[in-house]
Every structure is written in structure tokens, then in C-alpha cells.
Amino acid sequence: MTGTTDVRAAAGLAATGLIGAGVLHGVWLRSPWPLETPAELARVVVGPAGPDGGLPPKAATAVVAGLLGAAGGLVLAGARPESRLGRARLVRAGMWTVAGVLAARGAAGPAVSGLRLREETPEFRRLNLRLYSPLCLGLAGLTGHVVLRTRRRA
């Protein structure tokens, strides 16, 4: 893949992951799917061990769902620098922010879970190290690729 093909492929993959994660967070507003109970979802997805471990407020989950969807839209828009929207500074800044936040989350996972810096359920620790953090790093890399390959040349 070269030129715009690899950028659009990377944007498509990143947007699919981001929007998919947003949809999943939206589902969690009403259901613990694919798990059976909210307590099980909290153990596997949120992770804090102890008596106060639980799901975040629904409003916070809705905000995360919306931000993930918006992030996917930003990456898709930014992958088309020939369009006015794709060249917009707000879109460019948004893509840098998405890449940075995902990279920070991806790097923090192994640090926190791997070094056991906080008390977490074993289910969350395992998934954080094997799935959540690598997924964030992959999405950060794809988004970074899009933003770097579509920057304006002076």
C-alpha cells in the first residue's frame, strides 16, 4: 500500500476500532453484554478490586461512548486532506489528541497492571495486559500514521 491507500486503510481500521469501542460502551449503558451481570462487567472491564469496585456512572460511560465515536469520525475526516474538513486545524488537533490519549492509555496499562501499582481483579489485569493496552497502542499507532501522513508540506 502506498500514498492515500495506506492512509485510508489505517484510518478505516482506526475508525472501526474507535467506533466499535464507542458502540460497546453505548451497549453497556443498558446491558452488561457480553457478560451476565453488572458486577461481572465491573470485574472484567473496570478492574478495581475491593468493596467499592463497580461500574462508573452511566453519564461517564455515555461521555466515553460519544468521545470514542467522535474520535473515529475525526480520523476518517483527517484521512481526506484534500477536503476542507480534513485540512481543518481542529480536525488535525483532534487527531493528535486522539493519538496521544490512546498512547498514554496504552502505555499506562502495562505500567499499572504489570507493576501492580493498584489493586485490580485478576480478570482485568490479564485483559489489560493482553487486550486493552495493546489495542490502545495499535489504535494510537494507526491514528498517528494518519495524522503524520496527511500533514501539510511547507
C-alpha atoms as a printed R data frame, in Angstrom:
    type eleno elety resid chain resno       x       y      z
1   ATOM     1    CA   MET     A     1   0.000   0.000  0.000
2   ATOM     2    CA   THR     A     2   1.258   3.451 -0.804
3   ATOM     3    CA   GLY     A     3   0.085   7.041 -0.700
4   ATOM     4    CA   THR     A     4  -3.523   7.638  0.116
5   ATOM     5    CA   THR     A     5  -4.363   3.926  0.075
6   ATOM     6    CA   ASP     A     6  -2.380   3.110  3.212
7   ATOM     7    CA   VAL     A     7  -3.606   6.263  4.961
8   ATOM     8    CA   ARG     A     8  -7.228   5.466  4.227
9   ATOM     9    CA   ALA     A     9  -6.757   1.829  5.222
10  ATOM    10    CA   ALA     A    10  -5.167   2.890  8.518
11  ATOM    11    CA   ALA     A    11  -7.952   5.429  9.067
12  ATOM    12    CA   GLY     A    12 -10.582   2.795  8.337
13  ATOM    13    CA   LEU     A    13  -9.054   0.357 10.812
14  ATOM    14    CA   ALA     A    14  -8.638   3.016 13.487
15  ATOM    15    CA   ALA     A    15 -12.160   4.364 12.986
16  ATOM    16    CA   THR     A    16 -13.626   0.860 13.082
17  ATOM    17    CA   GLY     A    17 -11.877   0.160 16.385
18  ATOM    18    CA   LEU     A    18 -12.799   3.508 17.909
19  ATOM    19    CA   ILE     A    19 -16.418   3.483 16.790
20  ATOM    20    CA   GLY     A    20 -16.751  -0.189 17.748
21  ATOM    21    CA   ALA     A    21 -15.469   0.584 21.248
22  ATOM    22    CA   GLY     A    22 -17.894   3.511 21.395
23  ATOM    23    CA   VAL     A    23 -20.815   1.292 20.426
24  ATOM    24    CA   LEU     A    24 -19.786  -1.249 23.066
25  ATOM    25    CA   HIS     A    25 -19.726   1.489 25.719
26  ATOM    26    CA   GLY     A    26 -23.177   2.533 24.496
27  ATOM    27    CA   VAL     A    27 -24.432  -1.038 24.927
28  ATOM    28    CA   TRP     A    28 -23.070  -1.012 28.491
29  ATOM    29    CA   LEU     A    29 -25.442   1.818 29.326
30  ATOM    30    CA   ARG     A    30 -28.273  -0.727 29.198
31  ATOM    31    CA   SER     A    31 -26.661  -4.150 29.445
32  ATOM    32    CA   PRO     A    32 -23.547  -5.890 30.787
33  ATOM    33    CA   TRP     A    33 -23.205  -7.755 27.473
34  ATOM    34    CA   PRO     A    34 -21.250  -9.907 26.709
35  ATOM    35    CA   LEU     A    35 -21.137 -10.743 30.403
36  ATOM    36    CA   GLU     A    36 -24.017 -11.780 32.628
37  ATOM    37    CA   THR     A    37 -24.136  -9.176 35.405
38  ATOM    38    CA   PRO     A    38 -23.007  -5.599 36.039
39  ATOM    39    CA   ALA     A    39 -20.725  -6.884 38.833
40  ATOM    40    CA   GLU     A    40 -19.022  -9.268 36.399
41  ATOM    41    CA   LEU     A    41 -18.642  -6.438 33.851
42  ATOM    42    CA   ALA     A    42 -17.033  -4.261 36.533
43  ATOM    43    CA   ARG     A    43 -14.560  -7.026 37.453
44  ATOM    44    CA   VAL     A    44 -13.539  -7.619 33.833
45  ATOM    45    CA   VAL     A    45 -13.695  -4.140 32.285
46  ATOM    46    CA   VAL     A    46 -13.186  -1.629 35.110
47  ATOM    47    CA   GLY     A    47 -10.921  -3.674 37.328
48  ATOM    48    CA   PRO     A    48 -10.614  -2.151 40.795
49  ATOM    49    CA   ALA     A    49 -10.701  -4.836 43.416
50  ATOM    50    CA   GLY     A    50 -12.271  -4.318 46.787
51  ATOM    51    CA   PRO     A    51 -15.666  -3.430 48.188
52  ATOM    52    CA   ASP     A    52 -16.004  -0.129 46.305
53  ATOM    53    CA   GLY     A    53 -15.180  -1.619 42.872
54  ATOM    54    CA   GLY     A    54 -18.049  -1.069 40.483
55  ATOM    55    CA   LEU     A    55 -19.147   0.422 37.226
56  ATOM    56    CA   PRO     A    56 -18.640   4.126 36.536
57  ATOM    57    CA   PRO     A    57 -21.737   6.347 36.436
58  ATOM    58    CA   LYS     A    58 -23.827   5.973 33.286
59  ATOM    59    CA   ALA     A    59 -23.142   9.604 32.387
60  ATOM    60    CA   ALA     A    60 -19.390   8.915 32.327
61  ATOM    61    CA   THR     A    61 -19.913   5.827 30.183
62  ATOM    62    CA   ALA     A    62 -22.077   7.858 27.774
63  ATOM    63    CA   VAL     A    63 -19.376  10.523 27.513
64  ATOM    64    CA   VAL     A    64 -16.750   7.877 26.744
65  ATOM    65    CA   ALA     A    65 -19.032   6.325 24.111
66  ATOM    66    CA   GLY     A    66 -19.543   9.715 22.474
67  ATOM    67    CA   LEU     A    67 -15.856  10.625 22.579
68  ATOM    68    CA   LEU     A    68 -14.873   7.314 21.001
69  ATOM    69    CA   GLY     A    69 -17.393   7.832 18.208
70  ATOM    70    CA   ALA     A    70 -16.193  11.393 17.663
71  ATOM    71    CA   ALA     A    71 -12.587  10.187 17.610
72  ATOM    72    CA   GLY     A    72 -13.448   7.693 14.886
73  ATOM    73    CA   GLY     A    73 -15.104  10.455 12.880
74  ATOM    74    CA   LEU     A    74 -12.070  12.721 13.288
75  ATOM    75    CA   VAL     A    75  -9.727  10.045 11.983
76  ATOM    76    CA   LEU     A    76 -11.929   9.407  8.965
77  ATOM    77    CA   ALA     A    77 -12.195  13.137  8.227
78  ATOM    78    CA   GLY     A    78  -8.468  13.650  8.655
79  ATOM    79    CA   ALA     A    79  -7.667  10.866  6.211
80  ATOM    80    CA   ARG     A    80  -9.017  13.072  3.422
81  ATOM    81    CA   PRO     A    81  -6.687  16.083  3.459
82  ATOM    82    CA   GLU     A    82  -7.971  17.148  0.041
83  ATOM    83    CA   SER     A    83 -11.260  18.075  1.710
84  ATOM    84    CA   ARG     A    84 -11.759  21.291  3.623
85  ATOM    85    CA   LEU     A    85 -12.731  19.370  6.762
86  ATOM    86    CA   GLY     A    86  -9.685  17.116  6.505
87  ATOM    87    CA   ARG     A    87  -7.413  20.176  6.443
88  ATOM    88    CA   ALA     A    88  -9.151  21.929  9.338
89  ATOM    89    CA   ARG     A    89  -6.873  22.738 12.266
90  ATOM    90    CA   LEU     A    90  -9.473  21.487 14.727
91  ATOM    91    CA   VAL     A    91  -9.550  18.091 12.996
92  ATOM    92    CA   ARG     A    92  -5.742  17.941 12.936
93  ATOM    93    CA   ALA     A    93  -5.518  18.899 16.622
94  ATOM    94    CA   GLY     A    94  -8.229  16.373 17.435
95  ATOM    95    CA   MET     A    95  -6.341  13.572 15.699
96  ATOM    96    CA   TRP     A    96  -3.153  14.450 17.613
97  ATOM    97    CA   THR     A    97  -5.186  14.402 20.822
98  ATOM    98    CA   VAL     A    98  -6.747  11.033 19.987
99  ATOM    99    CA   ALA     A    99  -3.323   9.527 19.212
100 ATOM   100    CA   GLY     A   100  -1.827  10.976 22.400
101 ATOM   101    CA   VAL     A   101  -4.625   9.854 24.706
102 ATOM   102    CA   LEU     A   102  -4.616   6.340 23.248
103 ATOM   103    CA   ALA     A   103  -0.826   6.118 23.501
104 ATOM   104    CA   ALA     A   104  -0.930   7.270 27.130
105 ATOM   105    CA   ARG     A   105  -3.671   4.755 27.984
106 ATOM   106    CA   GLY     A   106  -1.822   2.007 26.144
107 ATOM   107    CA   ALA     A   107   1.449   2.739 27.948
108 ATOM   108    CA   ALA     A   108  -0.174   3.169 31.351
109 ATOM   109    CA   GLY     A   109  -1.803  -0.272 31.239
110 ATOM   110    CA   PRO     A   110   1.390  -2.348 31.396
111 ATOM   111    CA   ALA     A   111   2.890   0.068 33.920
112 ATOM   112    CA   VAL     A   112  -0.085  -0.059 36.277
113 ATOM   113    CA   SER     A   113  -1.164  -3.672 35.773
114 ATOM   114    CA   GLY     A   114   2.255  -5.161 35.087
115 ATOM   115    CA   LEU     A   115   3.889  -3.487 38.072
116 ATOM   116    CA   ARG     A   116   0.761  -3.946 40.200
117 ATOM   117    CA   LEU     A   117   0.593  -0.263 41.094
118 ATOM   118    CA   ARG     A   118  -3.053  -0.551 42.101
119 ATOM   119    CA   GLU     A   119  -5.262  -3.337 43.326
120 ATOM   120    CA   GLU     A   120  -7.065  -4.904 40.343
121 ATOM   121    CA   THR     A   121  -9.101  -8.005 39.742
122 ATOM   122    CA   PRO     A   122  -7.134 -10.817 38.105
123 ATOM   123    CA   GLU     A   123  -9.545 -10.794 35.141
124 ATOM   124    CA   PHE     A   124  -8.954  -7.111 34.455
125 ATOM   125    CA   ARG     A   125  -5.182  -7.358 34.933
126 ATOM   126    CA   ARG     A   126  -4.942 -10.190 32.394
127 ATOM   127    CA   LEU     A   127  -7.157  -8.445 29.822
128 ATOM   128    CA   ASN     A   128  -5.483  -5.088 30.383
129 ATOM   129    CA   LEU     A   129  -2.080  -6.587 29.594
130 ATOM   130    CA   ARG     A   130  -3.216  -8.813 26.717
131 ATOM   131    CA   LEU     A   131  -6.022  -6.834 25.064
132 ATOM   132    CA   TYR     A   132  -6.934  -3.351 26.318
133 ATOM   133    CA   SER     A   133  -3.459  -1.788 26.355
134 ATOM   134    CA   PRO     A   134  -2.239  -3.368 23.083
135 ATOM   135    CA   LEU     A   135  -5.492  -2.308 21.400
136 ATOM   136    CA   CYS     A   136  -4.996   1.287 22.584
137 ATOM   137    CA   LEU     A   137  -1.387   1.268 21.362
138 ATOM   138    CA   GLY     A   138  -2.461  -0.133 17.995
139 ATOM   139    CA   LEU     A   139  -5.187   2.475 17.575
140 ATOM   140    CA   ALA     A   140  -2.717   5.196 18.635
141 ATOM   141    CA   GLY     A   141  -0.251   3.973 16.023
142 ATOM   142    CA   LEU     A   142  -2.862   3.896 13.267
143 ATOM   143    CA   THR     A   143  -4.112   7.361 14.196
144 ATOM   144    CA   GLY     A   144  -0.556   8.671 14.394
145 ATOM   145    CA   HIS     A   145   0.167   7.221 10.959
146 ATOM   146    CA   VAL     A   146  -2.858   9.031  9.524
147 ATOM   147    CA   VAL     A   147  -2.005  12.370 11.105
148 ATOM   148    CA   LEU     A   148   1.651  12.206 10.081
149 ATOM   149    CA   ARG     A   149   0.997  11.066  6.519
150 ATOM   150    CA   THR     A   150  -1.610  13.759  5.885
151 ATOM   151    CA   ARG     A   151   0.258  16.744  7.293
152 ATOM   152    CA   ARG     A   152   0.669  19.735  5.056
153 ATOM   153    CA   ARG     A   153   4.028  20.136  3.441
154 ATOM   154    CA   ALA     A   154   5.539  23.605  3.637
